[in-house]
Amino acid sequence: MEEQVTLQEAQTMVDDWIKKYGVRYFSELTNMAILTEEVGELARIISRKYGDQSFKKGEDGSKLADEMADVLWVLLCLANQTGVDITSAFRKNLEKKTNRDSERHKNNQKL
């Protein structure tokens, strides 16, 4: 079984990789564009695997996990570049959602 990686460890691993192999981070604007591109690639697979579109000849949904990892990678790059502790940000975001939505979804007739 593979060893678990925390968000903080992942953020550090990305930074270490960039420093060792990547020379430097791309600019924040470039990474935002790359993030948008990666989200689009993820959306393409999801729309074909779970939505109404079909795969083109030679395509399949086998790269779903890889595309999700690409999104996470670029997001962690942006976090590193902008000084965001993604672990702390995630915890605060979860707390915000819990405080705001703790009863909202339970009381949603649509769900």
MOPAC internal coordinates of N, CA, C and O (Angstrom, degrees):
PM7 1SCF
backbone

  N    0.0000 0     0.00 0     0.00 0    0    0    0
  C    1.4398 1     0.00 0     0.00 0    1    0    0
  C    1.5336 1   109.06 1     0.00 0    2    1    0
  O    1.2310 1   120.90 1   -40.94 1    3    2    1
  N    1.3355 1   115.88 1   139.06 1    3    2    1
  C    1.4563 1   120.17 1  -179.35 1    5    3    2
  C    1.5206 1   111.30 1   -73.57 1    6    5    3
  O    1.2310 1   121.45 1   -32.13 1    7    6    5
  N    1.3189 1   114.83 1   147.87 1    7    6    5
  C    1.4535 1   121.20 1   179.13 1    9    7    6
  C    1.5318 1   110.31 1   -70.32 1   10    9    7
  O    1.2310 1   120.83 1   -41.82 1   11   10    9
  N    1.3250 1   116.02 1   138.18 1   11   10    9
  C    1.4581 1   122.21 1   177.65 1   13   11   10
  C    1.5288 1   109.61 1   -68.38 1   14   13   11
  O    1.2310 1   120.71 1   -32.11 1   15   14   13
  N    1.3265 1   116.24 1   147.89 1   15   14   13
  C    1.4548 1   122.55 1   177.84 1   17   15   14
  C    1.5222 1   107.79 1  -124.73 1   18   17   15
  O    1.2310 1   120.33 1   -52.85 1   19   18   17
  N    1.3215 1   116.98 1   127.15 1   19   18   17
  C    1.4581 1   120.08 1   176.42 1   21   19   18
  C    1.5226 1   109.55 1   -77.26 1   22   21   19
  O    1.2310 1   120.73 1   -13.51 1   23   22   21
  N    1.3185 1   116.20 1   166.49 1   23   22   21
  C    1.4591 1   119.72 1   175.80 1   25   23   22
  C    1.5282 1   110.76 1   -60.54 1   26   25   23
  O    1.2310 1   120.66 1   137.16 1   27   26   25
  N    1.3226 1   116.34 1   -42.84 1   27   26   25
  C    1.4684 1   120.06 1   179.46 1   29   27   26
  C    1.5233 1   110.60 1   -62.06 1   30   29   27
  O    1.2310 1   120.21 1   137.08 1   31   30   29
  N    1.3228 1   117.20 1   -42.92 1   31   30   29
  C    1.4650 1   120.16 1   178.08 1   33   31   30
  C    1.5203 1   110.64 1   -63.12 1   34   33   31
  O    1.2310 1   120.22 1   138.82 1   35   34   33
  N    1.3178 1   117.19 1   -41.18 1   35   34   33
  C    1.4643 1   121.02 1   178.82 1   37   35   34
  C    1.5231 1   110.45 1   -62.84 1   38   37   35
  O    1.2310 1   120.83 1   137.25 1   39   38   37
  N    1.3257 1   116.03 1   -42.75 1   39   38   37
  C    1.4605 1   120.34 1   179.14 1   41   39   38
  C    1.5299 1   110.32 1   -61.63 1   42   41   39
  O    1.2310 1   120.07 1   138.65 1   43   42   41
  N    1.3159 1   117.47 1   -41.35 1   43   42   41
  C    1.4664 1   122.09 1   177.94 1   45   43   42
  C    1.5226 1   110.86 1   -68.61 1   46   45   43
  O    1.2310 1   120.00 1   139.40 1   47   46   45
  N    1.3252 1   117.60 1   -40.60 1   47   46   45
  C    1.4613 1   121.39 1   179.90 1   49   47   46
  C    1.5278 1   111.01 1   -61.50 1   50   49   47
  O    1.2310 1   120.56 1   138.31 1   51   50   49
  N    1.3316 1   116.54 1   -41.69 1   51   50   49
  C    1.4684 1   120.47 1   178.01 1   53   51   50
  C    1.5281 1   109.53 1   -62.91 1   54   53   51
  O    1.2310 1   120.17 1   133.58 1   55   54   53
  N    1.3338 1   117.28 1   -46.42 1   55   54   53
  C    1.4537 1   121.04 1  -179.63 1   57   55   54
  C    1.5262 1   111.34 1   -61.04 1   58   57   55
  O    1.2310 1   120.70 1   135.91 1   59   58   57
  N    1.3315 1   116.26 1   -44.09 1   59   58   57
  C    1.4682 1   120.62 1   178.06 1   61   59   58
  C    1.5238 1   110.97 1   -60.97 1   62   61   59
  O    1.2310 1   120.43 1   137.94 1   63   62   61
  N    1.3310 1   116.79 1   -42.06 1   63   62   61
  C    1.4708 1   120.88 1  -179.65 1   65   63   62
  C    1.5213 1   110.50 1   -64.25 1   66   65   63
  O    1.2310 1   120.51 1   134.97 1   67   66   65
  N    1.3267 1   116.63 1   -45.03 1   67   66   65
  C    1.4645 1   120.52 1   179.94 1   69   67   66
  C    1.5296 1   109.65 1   -59.52 1   70   69   67
  O    1.2310 1   120.32 1   134.94 1   71   70   69
  N    1.3044 1   117.00 1   -45.06 1   71   70   69
  C    1.4687 1   120.92 1  -178.97 1   73   71   70
  C    1.5251 1   112.40 1   -65.90 1   74   73   71
  O    1.2310 1   120.34 1   146.97 1   75   74   73
  N    1.3388 1   116.96 1   -33.03 1   75   74   73
  C    1.4669 1   120.32 1  -177.20 1   77   75   74
  C    1.5279 1   112.51 1   -86.42 1   78   77   75
  O    1.2310 1   120.36 1   137.20 1   79   78   77
  N    1.3459 1   116.92 1   -42.80 1   79   78   77
  C    1.4684 1   120.27 1  -172.54 1   81   79   78
  C    1.5245 1   114.31 1  -116.48 1   82   81   79
  O    1.2310 1   119.99 1   156.10 1   83   82   81
  N    1.2976 1   117.62 1   -23.90 1   83   82   81
  C    1.4556 1   120.04 1  -171.04 1   85   83   82
  C    1.5098 1   115.53 1   -93.68 1   86   85   83
  O    1.2310 1   119.54 1   178.59 1   87   86   85
  N    1.2961 1   118.48 1    -1.41 1   87   86   85
  C    1.4604 1   125.27 1  -178.41 1   89   87   86
  C    1.5264 1   110.62 1    69.44 1   90   89   87
  O    1.2310 1   120.05 1   121.74 1   91   90   89
  N    1.3276 1   117.50 1   -58.26 1   91   90   89
  C    1.4613 1   122.39 1   177.94 1   93   91   90
  C    1.5191 1   108.39 1  -161.34 1   94   93   91
  O    1.2310 1   120.62 1   -12.84 1   95   94   93
  N    1.3102 1   116.41 1   167.16 1   95   94   93
  C    1.4528 1   120.74 1   174.31 1   97   95   94
  C    1.5230 1   109.10 1   -71.75 1   98   97   95
  O    1.2310 1   120.36 1   -34.19 1   99   98   97
  N    1.3248 1   116.92 1   145.81 1   99   98   97
  C    1.4551 1   119.84 1   166.42 1  101   99   98
  C    1.5221 1   106.63 1   -65.80 1  102  101   99
  O    1.2310 1   119.82 1   -16.54 1  103  102  101
  N    1.3060 1   117.94 1   163.46 1  103  102  101
  C    1.4673 1   120.10 1   178.23 1  105  103  102
  C    1.5271 1   109.59 1   -62.06 1  106  105  103
  O    1.2310 1   121.31 1   -21.20 1  107  106  105
  N    1.3208 1   115.11 1   158.80 1  107  106  105
  C    1.4679 1   120.09 1   179.27 1  109  107  106
  C    1.5236 1   110.90 1   -58.54 1  110  109  107
  O    1.2310 1   120.65 1   139.62 1  111  110  109
  N    1.3173 1   116.37 1   -40.38 1  111  110  109
  C    1.4693 1   119.80 1   179.90 1  113  111  110
  C    1.5280 1   111.21 1   -65.15 1  114  113  111
  O    1.2310 1   120.45 1   137.54 1  115  114  113
  N    1.3321 1   116.75 1   -42.46 1  115  114  113
  C    1.4680 1   120.17 1   176.82 1  117  115  114
  C    1.5211 1   110.33 1   -62.63 1  118  117  115
  O    1.2310 1   120.20 1   136.11 1  119  118  117
  N    1.3372 1   117.22 1   -43.89 1  119  118  117
  C    1.4612 1   119.53 1   179.50 1  121  119  118
  C    1.5231 1   111.60 1   -65.79 1  122  121  119
  O    1.2310 1   119.74 1   147.73 1  123  122  121
  N    1.3271 1   118.11 1   -32.27 1  123  122  121
  C    1.4628 1   119.78 1   175.77 1  125  123  122
  C    1.5255 1   110.16 1   -65.18 1  126  125  123
  O    1.2310 1   120.56 1   139.46 1  127  126  125
  N    1.3190 1   116.53 1   -40.54 1  127  126  125
  C    1.4660 1   120.47 1   177.10 1  129  127  126
  C    1.5295 1   110.42 1   -65.31 1  130  129  127
  O    1.2310 1   120.28 1   138.60 1  131  130  129
  N    1.3290 1   117.07 1   -41.40 1  131  130  129
  C    1.4674 1   121.10 1   178.15 1  133  131  130
  C    1.5261 1   109.97 1   -63.99 1  134  133  131
  O    1.2310 1   120.13 1   138.68 1  135  134  133
  N    1.3374 1   117.36 1   -41.32 1  135  134  133
  C    1.4661 1   120.87 1   177.87 1  137  135  134
  C    1.5238 1   110.28 1   -59.70 1  138  137  135
  O    1.2310 1   120.46 1   136.20 1  139  138  137
  N    1.3096 1   116.72 1   -43.80 1  139  138  137
  C    1.4615 1   121.55 1   178.62 1  141  139  138
  C    1.5284 1   110.39 1   -61.15 1  142  141  139
  O    1.2310 1   120.48 1   137.59 1  143  142  141
  N    1.3170 1   116.69 1   -42.41 1  143  142  141
  C    1.4587 1   121.93 1   177.66 1  145  143  142
  C    1.5306 1   110.93 1   -62.02 1  146  145  143
  O    1.2310 1   120.64 1   134.53 1  147  146  145
  N    1.3163 1   116.37 1   -45.47 1  147  146  145
  C    1.4711 1   120.42 1  -178.98 1  149  147  146
  C    1.5284 1   111.24 1   -65.91 1  150  149  147
  O    1.2310 1   119.95 1   140.65 1  151  150  149
  N    1.3230 1   117.71 1   -39.35 1  151  150  149
  C    1.4657 1   120.72 1   176.65 1  153  151  150
  C    1.5244 1   109.28 1   -62.97 1  154  153  151
  O    1.2310 1   120.08 1   141.21 1  155  154  153
  N    1.3215 1   117.45 1   -38.79 1  155  154  153
  C    1.4632 1   120.98 1   176.63 1  157  155  154
  C    1.5169 1   112.16 1   -62.11 1  158  157  155
  O    1.2310 1   120.15 1   139.26 1  159  158  157
  N    1.3224 1   117.33 1   -40.74 1  159  158  157
  C    1.4676 1   120.62 1   178.32 1  161  159  158
  C    1.5269 1   110.59 1   -65.83 1  162  161  159
  O    1.2310 1   120.61 1   141.12 1  163  162  161
  N    1.3231 1   116.43 1   -38.88 1  163  162  161
  C    1.4625 1   120.78 1   175.71 1  165  163  162
  C    1.5304 1   110.46 1   -64.34 1  166  165  163
  O    1.2310 1   120.71 1   135.37 1  167  166  165
  N    1.3200 1   116.25 1   -44.63 1  167  166  165
  C    1.4630 1   121.03 1   179.64 1  169  167  166
  C    1.5306 1   111.42 1   -61.19 1  170  169  167
  O    1.2310 1   120.62 1   142.02 1  171  170  169
  N    1.3165 1   116.42 1   -37.98 1  171  170  169
  C    1.4690 1   120.95 1   179.41 1  173  171  170
  C    1.5401 1   110.48 1   -59.88 1  174  173  171
  O    1.2310 1   120.71 1   133.64 1  175  174  173
  N    1.3181 1   116.25 1   -46.36 1  175  174  173
  C    1.4642 1   119.78 1   179.86 1  177  175  174
  C    1.5237 1   110.57 1   -65.95 1  178  177  175
  O    1.2310 1   120.01 1   134.31 1  179  178  177
  N    1.3228 1   117.58 1   -45.69 1  179  178  177
  C    1.4631 1   120.49 1  -178.02 1  181  179  178
  C    1.5229 1   111.20 1   -64.15 1  182  181  179
  O    1.2310 1   120.34 1   140.06 1  183  182  181
  N    1.3343 1   116.96 1   -39.94 1  183  182  181
  C    1.4661 1   119.15 1  -179.65 1  185  183  182
  C    1.5264 1   112.09 1   -65.59 1  186  185  183
  O    1.2310 1   120.64 1   152.54 1  187  186  185
  N    1.3178 1   116.39 1   -27.46 1  187  186  185
  C    1.4640 1   119.76 1   179.23 1  189  187  186
  C    1.5266 1   112.47 1   -89.05 1  190  189  187
  O    1.2310 1   120.72 1   144.48 1  191  190  189
  N    1.3139 1   116.23 1   -35.52 1  191  190  189
  C    1.4623 1   119.58 1  -177.76 1  193  191  190
  C    1.5320 1   111.96 1   -79.32 1  194  193  191
  O    1.2310 1   120.37 1   140.87 1  195  194  193
  N    1.3464 1   116.90 1   -39.13 1  195  194  193
  C    1.4614 1   120.75 1  -174.42 1  197  195  194
  C    1.5315 1   113.28 1  -115.42 1  198  197  195
  O    1.2310 1   120.49 1   168.19 1  199  198  197
  N    1.3237 1   116.66 1   -11.81 1  199  198  197
  C    1.4607 1   120.74 1  -177.78 1  201  199  198
  C    1.5172 1   111.66 1  -103.66 1  202  201  199
  O    1.2310 1   121.58 1    22.06 1  203  202  201
  N    1.3009 1   114.59 1  -157.94 1  203  202  201
  C    1.4572 1   121.16 1  -173.30 1  205  203  202
  C    1.5230 1   114.35 1   -90.12 1  206  205  203
  O    1.2310 1   120.12 1   167.30 1  207  206  205
  N    1.3234 1   117.38 1   -12.70 1  207  206  205
  C    1.4561 1   118.93 1   179.88 1  209  207  206
  C    1.5254 1   110.22 1   -80.83 1  210  209  207
  O    1.2310 1   121.34 1   -22.24 1  211  210  209
  N    1.3242 1   115.04 1   157.76 1  211  210  209
  C    1.4637 1   119.70 1   177.54 1  213  211  210
  C    1.5245 1   109.05 1  -111.40 1  214  213  211
  O    1.2310 1   121.20 1   -21.71 1  215  214  213
  N    1.3205 1   115.31 1   158.29 1  215  214  213
  C    1.4524 1   120.63 1   177.40 1  217  215  214
  C    1.5159 1   109.44 1   -73.10 1  218  217  215
  O    1.2310 1   121.06 1   -33.07 1  219  218  217
  N    1.3172 1   115.58 1   146.93 1  219  218  217
  C    1.4628 1   120.64 1   172.44 1  221  219  218
  C    1.5221 1   107.88 1   -74.83 1  222  221  219
  O    1.2310 1   120.78 1   -15.97 1  223  222  221
  N    1.3066 1   116.11 1   164.03 1  223  222  221
  C    1.4568 1   120.89 1   178.49 1  225  223  222
  C    1.5283 1   109.39 1   -56.44 1  226  225  223
  O    1.2310 1   120.64 1   -50.77 1  227  226  225
  N    1.3277 1   116.38 1   129.23 1  227  226  225
  C    1.4538 1   122.01 1   179.68 1  229  227  226
  C    1.5158 1   114.05 1    90.60 1  230  229  227
  O    1.2310 1   119.81 1   170.69 1  231  230  229
  N    1.3302 1   117.96 1    -9.31 1  231  230  229
  C    1.4643 1   121.73 1   177.85 1  233  231  230
  C    1.5212 1   109.77 1   -96.57 1  234  233  231
  O    1.2310 1   121.16 1   -26.91 1  235  234  233
  N    1.3082 1   115.39 1   153.09 1  235  234  233
  C    1.4635 1   120.87 1   170.96 1  237  235  234
  C    1.5229 1   107.47 1  -153.98 1  238  237  235
  O    1.2310 1   119.96 1     1.71 1  239  238  237
  N    1.2945 1   117.68 1  -178.29 1  239  238  237
  C    1.4560 1   121.17 1  -177.81 1  241  239  238
  C    1.5075 1   114.09 1   -94.83 1  242  241  239
  O    1.2310 1   120.19 1  -161.24 1  243  242  241
  N    1.3170 1   117.25 1    18.76 1  243  242  241
  C    1.4628 1   120.58 1  -173.30 1  245  243  242
  C    1.5279 1   113.70 1   -70.04 1  246  245  243
  O    1.2310 1   119.61 1   164.61 1  247  246  245
  N    1.3200 1   118.35 1   -15.39 1  247  246  245
  C    1.4590 1   120.83 1  -177.66 1  249  247  246
  C    1.5228 1   112.87 1   -97.88 1  250  249  247
  O    1.2310 1   120.00 1  -165.38 1  251  250  249
  N    1.3250 1   117.60 1    14.62 1  251  250  249
  C    1.4600 1   121.52 1  -178.06 1  253  251  250
  C    1.5304 1   111.71 1   -56.33 1  254  253  251
  O    1.2310 1   119.91 1   128.33 1  255  254  253
  N    1.3112 1   117.78 1   -51.67 1  255  254  253
  C    1.4645 1   121.68 1  -178.73 1  257  255  254
  C    1.5205 1   111.28 1   -62.77 1  258  257  255
  O    1.2310 1   120.42 1   139.85 1  259  258  257
  N    1.3289 1   116.80 1   -40.15 1  259  258  257
  C    1.4571 1   121.17 1   179.83 1  261  259  258
  C    1.5276 1   110.88 1   -63.65 1  262  261  259
  O    1.2310 1   120.06 1   138.87 1  263  262  261
  N    1.3165 1   117.49 1   -41.13 1  263  262  261
  C    1.4669 1   120.84 1   178.73 1  265  263  262
  C    1.5254 1   110.72 1   -67.01 1  266  265  263
  O    1.2310 1   119.89 1   141.58 1  267  266  265
  N    1.3253 1   117.82 1   -38.42 1  267  266  265
  C    1.4673 1   120.26 1   175.98 1  269  267  266
  C    1.5251 1   110.12 1   -62.73 1  270  269  267
  O    1.2310 1   120.45 1   138.85 1  271  270  269
  N    1.3241 1   116.74 1   -41.15 1  271  270  269
  C    1.4616 1   120.78 1   178.62 1  273  271  270
  C    1.5273 1   111.17 1   -65.75 1  274  273  271
  O    1.2310 1   120.08 1   143.67 1  275  274  273
  N    1.3352 1   117.46 1   -36.33 1  275  274  273
  C    1.4663 1   120.65 1   176.12 1  277  275  274
  C    1.5259 1   111.05 1   -61.63 1  278  277  275
  O    1.2310 1   120.53 1   137.17 1  279  278  277
  N    1.3427 1   116.60 1   -42.83 1  279  278  277
  C    1.4620 1   120.96 1   178.10 1  281  279  278
  C    1.5284 1   109.69 1   -61.21 1  282  281  279
  O    1.2310 1   120.41 1   133.20 1  283  282  281
  N    1.3225 1   116.82 1   -46.80 1  283  282  281
  C    1.4585 1   120.94 1  -179.83 1  285  283  282
  C    1.5237 1   111.24 1   -62.10 1  286  285  283
  O    1.2310 1   120.30 1   137.74 1  287  286  285
  N    1.3168 1   117.03 1   -42.26 1  287  286  285
  C    1.4663 1   121.83 1   179.83 1  289  287  286
  C    1.5217 1   110.57 1   -56.47 1  290  289  287
  O    1.2310 1   120.10 1   127.31 1  291  290  289
  N    1.3262 1   117.41 1   -52.69 1  291  290  289
  C    1.4611 1   120.38 1  -176.42 1  293  291  290
  C    1.5276 1   110.58 1   -67.67 1  294  293  291
  O    1.2310 1   120.23 1   143.98 1  295  294  293
  N    1.3197 1   117.16 1   -36.02 1  295  294  293
  C    1.4545 1   120.27 1   176.46 1  297  295  294
  C    1.5348 1   110.74 1   -61.74 1  298  297  295
  O    1.2310 1   120.62 1   138.44 1  299  298  297
  N    1.3239 1   116.41 1   -41.56 1  299  298  297
  C    1.4641 1   120.43 1   177.68 1  301  299  298
  C    1.5310 1   111.29 1   -67.49 1  302  301  299
  O    1.2310 1   120.21 1   145.04 1  303  302  301
  N    1.3219 1   117.20 1   -34.96 1  303  302  301
  C    1.4672 1   119.82 1   173.83 1  305  303  302
  C    1.5212 1   110.10 1   -59.77 1  306  305  303
  O    1.2310 1   120.45 1   132.16 1  307  306  305
  N    1.3169 1   116.75 1   -47.84 1  307  306  305
  C    1.4621 1   120.77 1   179.66 1  309  307  306
  C    1.5223 1   111.71 1   -62.76 1  310  309  307
  O    1.2310 1   120.39 1   140.88 1  311  310  309
  N    1.3209 1   116.85 1   -39.12 1  311  310  309
  C    1.4632 1   120.32 1   177.06 1  313  311  310
  C    1.5269 1   110.20 1   -61.47 1  314  313  311
  O    1.2310 1   120.52 1   134.05 1  315  314  313
  N    1.3181 1   116.61 1   -45.95 1  315  314  313
  C    1.4626 1   120.45 1   178.93 1  317  315  314
  C    1.5300 1   111.47 1   -61.33 1  318  317  315
  O    1.2310 1   120.65 1   136.47 1  319  318  317
  N    1.3205 1   116.36 1   -43.53 1  319  318  317
  C    1.4575 1   120.80 1  -177.10 1  321  319  318
  C    1.5209 1   113.05 1   -66.64 1  322  321  319
  O    1.2310 1   120.68 1   147.76 1  323  322  321
  N    1.3151 1   116.31 1   -32.24 1  323  322  321
  C    1.4608 1   120.31 1  -174.03 1  325  323  322
  C    1.5263 1   112.84 1  -101.55 1  326  325  323
  O    1.2310 1   120.56 1  -175.70 1  327  326  325
  N    1.3362 1   116.53 1     4.30 1  327  326  325
  C    1.4524 1   120.83 1   176.65 1  329  327  326
  C    1.5215 1   114.59 1    75.74 1  330  329  327
  O    1.2310 1   120.26 1  -155.41 1  331  330  329
  N    1.3201 1   117.11 1    24.59 1  331  330  329
  C    1.4650 1   121.54 1   179.37 1  333  331  330
  C    1.5240 1   109.84 1   -90.61 1  334  333  331
  O    1.2310 1   120.75 1   -54.68 1  335  334  333
  N    1.3149 1   116.17 1   125.32 1  335  334  333
  C    1.4583 1   121.90 1   171.15 1  337  335  334
  C    1.5252 1   105.39 1   -82.76 1  338  337  335
  O    1.2310 1   120.45 1   -76.92 1  339  338  337
  N    1.3112 1   116.75 1   103.08 1  339  338  337
  C    1.4665 1   121.32 1  -171.81 1  341  339  338
  C    1.5301 1   111.67 1   -65.66 1  342  341  339
  O    1.2310 1   119.86 1   150.19 1  343  342  341
  N    1.3262 1   117.87 1   -29.81 1  343  342  341
  C    1.4623 1   120.84 1   177.29 1  345  343  342
  C    1.5226 1   110.01 1   -64.93 1  346  345  343
  O    1.2310 1   120.61 1   130.50 1  347  346  345
  N    1.3062 1   116.44 1   -49.50 1  347  346  345
  C    1.4613 1   121.29 1   178.91 1  349  347  346
  C    1.5264 1   110.67 1   -63.19 1  350  349  347
  O    1.2310 1   120.58 1   137.19 1  351  350  349
  N    1.3164 1   116.49 1   -42.81 1  351  350  349
  C    1.4723 1   120.59 1   179.52 1  353  351  350
  C    1.5213 1   110.82 1   -62.13 1  354  353  351
  O    1.2310 1   120.48 1   139.33 1  355  354  353
  N    1.3286 1   116.69 1   -40.67 1  355  354  353
  C    1.4631 1   120.80 1   179.56 1  357  355  354
  C    1.5213 1   110.49 1   -64.81 1  358  357  355
  O    1.2310 1   120.63 1   134.61 1  359  358  357
  N    1.3281 1   116.40 1   -45.39 1  359  358  357
  C    1.4722 1   119.98 1   179.62 1  361  359  358
  C    1.5277 1   111.20 1   -60.80 1  362  361  359
  O    1.2310 1   120.36 1   135.24 1  363  362  361
  N    1.3244 1   116.93 1   -44.76 1  363  362  361
  C    1.4681 1   121.15 1   178.74 1  365  363  362
  C    1.5247 1   110.75 1   -63.39 1  366  365  363
  O    1.2310 1   120.51 1   140.82 1  367  366  365
  N    1.3145 1   116.63 1   -39.18 1  367  366  365
  C    1.4546 1   120.64 1   179.74 1  369  367  366
  C    1.5188 1   111.52 1   -66.94 1  370  369  367
  O    1.2310 1   120.49 1   139.46 1  371  370  369
  N    1.3326 1   116.66 1   -40.54 1  371  370  369
  C    1.4609 1   121.16 1   177.34 1  373  371  370
  C    1.5256 1   110.52 1   -63.54 1  374  373  371
  O    1.2310 1   120.53 1   138.01 1  375  374  373
  N    1.3266 1   116.59 1   -41.99 1  375  374  373
  C    1.4631 1   120.94 1   177.68 1  377  375  374
  C    1.5312 1   110.67 1   -62.75 1  378  377  375
  O    1.2310 1   120.55 1   136.87 1  379  378  377
  N    1.3232 1   116.56 1   -43.13 1  379  378  377
  C    1.4683 1   121.24 1   178.01 1  381  379  378
  C    1.5320 1   110.76 1   -59.24 1  382  381  379
  O    1.2310 1   120.73 1   132.73 1  383  382  381
  N    1.3254 1   116.21 1   -47.27 1  383  382  381
  C    1.4647 1   120.38 1  -179.55 1  385  383  382
  C    1.5259 1   111.27 1   -64.98 1  386  385  383
  O    1.2310 1   120.53 1   141.01 1  387  386  385
  N    1.3288 1   116.59 1   -38.99 1  387  386  385
  C    1.4591 1   120.34 1   179.44 1  389  387  386
  C    1.5248 1   110.38 1   -64.27 1  390  389  387
  O    1.2310 1   120.23 1   132.97 1  391  390  389
  N    1.3221 1   117.17 1   -47.03 1  391  390  389
  C    1.4657 1   120.70 1   179.48 1  393  391  390
  C    1.5273 1   111.70 1   -63.30 1  394  393  391
  O    1.2310 1   120.32 1   139.95 1  395  394  393
  N    1.3072 1   116.99 1   -40.05 1  395  394  393
  C    1.4575 1   121.94 1  -176.36 1  397  395  394
  C    1.5294 1   112.74 1   -78.91 1  398  397  395
  O    1.2310 1   120.43 1   142.20 1  399  398  397
  N    1.3161 1   116.78 1   -37.80 1  399  398  397
  C    1.4673 1   120.51 1  -167.25 1  401  399  398
  C    1.5206 1   114.74 1  -118.97 1  402  401  399
  O    1.2310 1   119.48 1  -165.79 1  403  402  401
  N    1.3370 1   118.60 1    14.21 1  403  402  401
  C    1.4633 1   119.77 1  -174.14 1  405  403  402
  C    1.5290 1   112.99 1   -59.29 1  406  405  403
  O    1.2310 1   119.61 1   149.89 1  407  406  405
  N    1.3148 1   118.34 1   -30.11 1  407  406  405
  C    1.4656 1   121.75 1   178.53 1  409  407  406
  C    1.5213 1   112.43 1  -112.05 1  410  409  407
  O    1.2310 1   120.65 1   161.27 1  411  410  409
  N    1.3172 1   116.36 1   -18.73 1  411  410  409
  C    1.4736 1   121.48 1  -173.52 1  413  411  410
  C    1.5263 1   113.19 1   -54.84 1  414  413  411
  O    1.2310 1   120.09 1   130.04 1  415  414  413
  N    1.3011 1   117.43 1   -49.96 1  415  414  413
  C    1.4644 1   120.50 1  -175.61 1  417  415  414
  C    1.5252 1   111.78 1   -75.85 1  418  417  415
  O    1.2310 1   120.39 1   147.53 1  419  418  417
  N    1.3250 1   116.85 1   -32.47 1  419  418  417
  C    1.4651 1   119.99 1   176.76 1  421  419  418
  C    1.5184 1   110.91 1   -63.49 1  422  421  419
  O    1.2310 1   120.42 1   148.25 1  423  422  421
  N    1.3248 1   116.81 1   -31.75 1  423  422  421
  C    1.4729 1   121.86 1  -177.37 1  425  423  422
  C    1.5205 1   113.01 1   -95.95 1  426  425  423
  O    1.2310 1   119.69 1  -172.96 1  427  426  425
  N    1.3080 1   118.20 1     7.04 1  427  426  425
  C    1.4558 1   122.26 1  -178.98 1  429  427  426
  C    1.5334 1   109.38 1   -84.09 1  430  429  427
  O    1.2310 1   120.53 1   -67.93 1  431  430  429
  N    1.2974 1   116.60 1   112.07 1  431  430  429
  C    1.4706 1   121.75 1  -179.06 1  433  431  430
  C    1.5351 1   111.65 1   -61.59 1  434  433  431
  O    1.2310 1   120.17 1   153.81 1  435  434  433
  N    1.3222 1   117.28 1   -26.19 1  435  434  433
  C    1.4699 1   121.17 1  -178.86 1  437  435  434
  C    1.5323 1   112.06 1   -71.17 1  438  437  435
  O    1.2310 1   120.98 1   157.97 1  439  438  437
  N    1.3254 1   115.73 1   -22.03 1  439  438  437
  C    1.4556 1   119.50 1  -179.52 1  441  439  438
  C    1.5008 1   111.12 1   -95.00 1  442  441  439
  O    1.2310 1   120.10 1   180.00 1  443  442  441

